[in-house]
Amino acid sequence: MIYLDNAATTRPEESVVRVMEESLRDEYGNPSSVYRAGAAARSLVDRSRDAVARLAGALSDEIYFTSGGSEADNWALTAAYEASGNPHAHIITTAIEHHAVLRTCDYLKKRGAELTILEPDSEGRISAESVERAIRPETVLISVMTANNEIGTIEPVGEIGDVARRHGILFHTDAVQAFGHIPVDVRKMNIDMMSVSAHKFGGPKGVGMLFIRRGVRIGSFIRGGAQERGRRAGTENVPGIAGFGEAAGLACSGMEKYASEEKELRDYGIGLIHSLIPDAEINGDLTERLPGNISVTIPGMDGALAVMMMDRRGIAVSSGSACSSGSTDPSHVMKAIGRSDRQALGTVRISLSHHNTREEIETAVKILADVADTLR
Ligand SMILES: *Cc1c(COP(=O)(O)O)cnc(C)c1O
């Protein structure tokens, strides 16, 4: 199989599997226990926290481990709303966020929150000016993703962070697609809260984190024990956290190299698509773009069928996002950038990693061209 769906999830790196196996087998003490077995697990969790913090430009005690990106998004939005004490507090977000953000906004709206959902331009960019224009006296939170999971566009998060800071409004970013792939620095970018997931950059599934800047006053999302400094109860997922820390360490030292390898593969793939499928259109910003993302619309082709036919020929790609695959609804992201239902449904996402080769990209694009011919 040629795996080209790395925006849905990545294969864990070898060393990630190794540290997880070791911790599962040997470090089985409860990190909250005072005896040695507990201390060993505790120190593994602490080291992972340090590695994740370093990659984020954060302090270790600003990292709160969660069950993944979805939990972190739910927590950040819900807790910021509740901390405001105003049932009609105003939240600014965008039409291209992950459903973990958008569905939480729907929920908060039912509780009385006011929402502004910003529309991106035709390449998926959200401008800092549009964010600033949406600010009201009751605005308590701005949530804009660092990079989009479907079309790969990278948002001007640093500029948006400056706007939020100037107005004294909390700024949250869903950095799940960006973290470990491109540099993200919570201090330079004035980020107050940031959601991350381990399995999108070589770590395991079911673990992630919410960065909460020191001094930001929001409550807990899971109540119970005193884990995560009282802010996220539940015995730690020690093997998962160990794997997360290992993946963060690898990204810390290898990101630049991996990103340049991915970019080269990506641009090679885009070039090949243009030559083999001349009427294909690449979605998203061509320069401010995740290194591994190719989102392509082929007019008159059914993307979901194309994915199935490619799977039969050993290629794993996705139509739209994994969460909406299986449903035939056109992607909300494609709609937000102004594409028709037909265009949205004719879209395939190829998301690659530094493990892929030029030969794999060539094979996949040739098969895509072939499948497009058959389907049209
Ligand atoms: C995958 C993803 C999530 C959800 O993360 P999980 O760890 O799978 O819950 C949230 N936001 C974005 C942008 C994602 O790509």
The ligand as an SDF file (V2000), in Angstrom:
LIG
                    3D

 15 15  0  0  0  0  0  0  0  0999 V2000
   -7.4040   15.6670   13.3910 C   0  0  0  0  0  0  0  0  0  0  0  0
   -7.7890   17.0480   13.7560 C   0  0  0  0  0  0  0  0  0  0  0  0
   -8.4250   17.3270   14.9760 C   0  0  0  0  0  0  0  0  0  0  0  0
   -8.8590   16.2430   15.9260 C   0  0  0  0  0  0  0  0  0  0  0  0
   -7.7680   15.6470   16.5780 O   0  0  0  0  0  0  0  0  0  0  0  0
   -7.9830   14.2190   17.2890 P   0  0  0  0  0  0  0  0  0  0  0  0
   -6.7330   14.0080   18.0740 O   0  0  0  0  0  0  0  0  0  0  0  0
   -8.1360   13.2280   16.1820 O   0  0  0  0  0  0  0  0  0  0  0  0
   -9.1840   14.3420   18.1530 O   0  0  0  0  0  0  0  0  0  0  0  0
   -8.7170   18.6400   15.2770 C   0  0  0  0  0  0  0  0  0  0  0  0
   -8.3880   19.6400   14.4480 N   0  0  0  0  0  0  0  0  0  0  0  0
   -7.7510   19.4170   13.2820 C   0  0  0  0  0  0  0  0  0  0  0  0
   -7.3930   20.5670   12.4010 C   0  0  0  0  0  0  0  0  0  0  0  0
   -7.4380   18.1130   12.8910 C   0  0  0  0  0  0  0  0  0  0  0  0
   -6.8320   17.9020   11.7220 O   0  0  0  0  0  0  0  0  0  0  0  0
  1  2  1  0
  2  3  1  0
  2 14  2  0
  3  4  1  0
  3 10  2  0
  4  5  1  0
  5  6  1  0
  6  7  2  0
  6  8  1  0
  6  9  1  0
 10 11  1  0
 11 12  2  0
 12 13  1  0
 12 14  1  0
 14 15  1  0
M  END
$$$$
